Amino acid sequence: MKNEFPDFVETSLIAAHPSWHSCLRQGVLAVSRAEPDYFSRLAERVFLPTGPRLFAAFSIPLSEVRYVLMGEGPYPREKSATGVCFMDGAVDALWEPGVGLSKSVNKATSLRNFMKMLLVAEGVLDLDNTKAAALVPVADNACLPGSTWIRTGAQLQHNLLHHGFLLLNASLVFRSDVKPIQDAKSWRPFLTVVLQELLRQQETNMHDSGSDGADRRVELILWGKMAEKMKQLPEANQFKSYISEHPYNLSFIRNQVMLDLFRRWHLLRAR
């Protein structure tokens, strides 16, 4: 397969855990069968994420995946687009003392609203007051020595991965001259293969864990209309799913399904 596609497809596997490599190659092959010239056309122009980050979302072992958090597509900025959904590469510090959320978080609208939702779920932010001023005491506390809050975007990503999140997008690429929904459609065969592999792994996990098998089931968390279209796939309907609007909508902060779901993980707390 290595010679059938542009070099970037194979070299991008370096960012993925080896347990995913066979599945990812099969997924790429499925896209190529549906659109034989897709990857050659992709190679002709600049797309995001740049570098070998196309499959960066697959960094955790296949056997450890418990949740597939799916968004729409990469951030439309080179530094921000990491290949991992909602994790903005331009974000380092999450907080700014005396201000609240950092400037880089506020620029990443989806991440900003995600963090506000997590703070509401933690009970430290009032659902009826999530404006910047309400975040100042939280930020001040988070920046104190010995604080129990995480401080960086990298720590947030680490917490998500620790809980078995596969941070995936409906489209693995962003191109300024192509509508995101069009690229998402092109990647549908790839995602079908990924879901099929997760179903096989889930069966293995449940068989190995015996009576505790229910705890090994994979669940889907779908944010936004493009992600929700995954429910059109027969494979997706074999997973328990949680669906909400995309986090760039302010209403996401008060989505009760998301608040109840994410409350269990305490993702903003340092491990």
Order of alpha helices (4+ residues) and beta strands (2+ residues): alpha-alpha-alpha-beta-beta-beta-alpha-alpha-alpha-alpha-beta-alpha-alpha-beta-alpha-beta-alpha
